[in-house]
Amino acid sequence: MDGDAFNPECPTRLVLDRIGDKWSVLVVLSLRKGPRRFTELRDMIGGVTPKVLTQTLRAMAADGLLTRHVFAEVPPRVEYELTPLGQSLQAPIRAITDWAEQHVNEVMAARESALTG
């Protein structure tokens, strides 16, 4: 059964919340070339606190978008990797990101114009 994003009772809205979150988008983009460690993700994304990144990674794992691999080493090594479901988000997220990067100046100019009225 498919979802209906316009139905307020449909869990599709929860999925949209997850994949529309800026940190989730940046995690998907950061993992597009393969597994990464927490510090690599934090450094690649920039501006995200460790607490928020941890919450995002846990939520994405709970939603089946990525996996967390713990290696039995000293010190322990943990890597995050997109699942096939998470990988299926790469094309739509890349398309939206490309659009945002191409139109950022127009959007910022419109915002500035609206603020200065």
C-alpha positions as CSV (number, residue, x, y, z in Angstrom):
1,M,0.0,0.0,0.0
2,D,1.3,3.4,-1.0
3,G,1.2,6.4,1.4
4,D,-0.7,9.6,1.0
5,A,1.4,12.6,2.1
6,F,-1.7,14.8,2.1
7,N,-3.5,12.6,4.7
8,P,-2.6,13.9,8.1
9,E,-2.8,10.4,9.6
10,C,-0.4,8.9,7.0
11,P,3.1,8.0,8.3
12,T,4.4,9.3,5.0
13,R,4.8,12.6,6.8
14,L,7.2,11.0,9.2
15,V,9.3,9.8,6.3
16,L,9.2,13.3,4.8
17,D,10.3,14.7,8.1
18,R,13.3,12.4,8.2
19,I,14.5,12.8,4.6
20,G,13.7,16.5,4.6
21,D,15.9,17.2,7.7
22,K,19.0,19.1,6.6
23,W,21.3,16.8,8.7
24,S,19.8,13.6,7.2
25,V,20.3,15.1,3.7
26,L,24.0,15.9,4.5
27,V,24.6,12.4,6.0
28,V,23.2,10.7,2.8
29,L,25.4,12.9,0.7
30,S,28.4,12.2,2.9
31,L,27.9,8.5,2.7
32,R,27.4,8.3,-1.1
33,K,31.0,7.0,-1.7
34,G,30.9,4.4,1.1
35,P,31.2,3.9,4.8
36,R,32.5,6.6,7.1
37,R,33.4,7.0,10.7
38,F,31.7,9.4,13.0
39,T,34.5,11.9,13.0
40,E,34.7,11.8,9.2
41,L,31.0,12.5,9.0
42,R,31.2,15.3,11.5
43,D,34.2,16.9,9.7
44,M,32.6,16.6,6.3
45,I,29.2,18.0,7.3
46,G,30.5,20.9,9.4
47,G,28.4,22.9,11.8
48,V,26.7,19.9,13.3
49,T,27.2,19.2,17.0
50,P,28.2,15.7,18.0
51,K,24.9,15.3,19.9
52,V,22.8,16.3,16.9
53,L,24.8,14.1,14.6
54,T,24.4,11.1,17.0
55,Q,20.7,11.7,17.2
56,T,20.5,11.9,13.4
57,L,22.5,8.7,12.8
58,R,20.4,6.8,15.4
59,A,17.1,8.0,13.8
60,M,18.3,7.1,10.3
61,A,19.4,3.7,11.5
62,A,16.0,3.2,13.1
63,D,14.4,4.1,9.8
64,G,16.5,1.6,7.9
65,L,18.4,4.2,6.0
66,L,21.9,3.3,7.3
67,T,23.7,0.7,9.3
68,R,26.2,1.1,12.2
69,H,29.1,-1.4,12.1
70,V,31.1,-1.8,15.3
71,F,34.5,-3.4,14.8
72,A,36.1,-5.3,17.7
73,E,39.2,-3.3,17.9
74,V,41.0,-1.3,20.6
75,P,40.0,1.5,20.5
76,P,36.6,0.5,19.0
77,R,36.0,1.5,15.5
78,V,32.4,2.3,14.3
79,E,31.4,3.0,10.7
80,Y,28.2,4.1,9.2
81,E,27.0,3.0,5.8
82,L,23.9,3.5,3.7
83,T,21.5,0.6,3.3
84,P,20.0,-0.1,-0.1
85,L,17.0,1.9,1.1
86,G,19.3,4.8,2.0
87,Q,21.1,4.5,-1.3
88,S,17.8,4.9,-3.1
89,L,17.7,8.4,-1.6
90,Q,20.9,9.5,-3.3
91,A,19.5,10.6,-6.7
92,P,16.5,12.6,-5.3
93,I,18.7,14.3,-2.7
94,R,21.4,15.0,-5.2
95,A,18.8,16.6,-7.5
96,I,17.5,18.8,-4.8
97,T,21.0,19.7,-3.6
98,D,22.0,20.6,-7.2
99,W,18.9,22.8,-7.5
100,A,19.7,24.5,-4.2
101,E,23.3,25.2,-5.2
102,Q,22.3,26.5,-8.6
103,H,19.6,28.9,-7.2
104,V,21.0,29.9,-3.8
105,N,21.8,33.5,-5.0
106,E,18.2,34.0,-6.4
107,V,16.6,32.7,-3.2
108,M,18.9,34.8,-1.0
109,A,18.1,37.9,-3.1
110,A,14.4,37.2,-2.9
111,R,14.7,36.7,0.9
112,E,16.6,40.0,1.3
113,S,14.1,41.8,-0.9
114,A,11.2,40.5,1.2
115,L,12.9,41.6,4.4
116,T,13.7,45.1,3.3
117,G,10.3,45.4,1.7
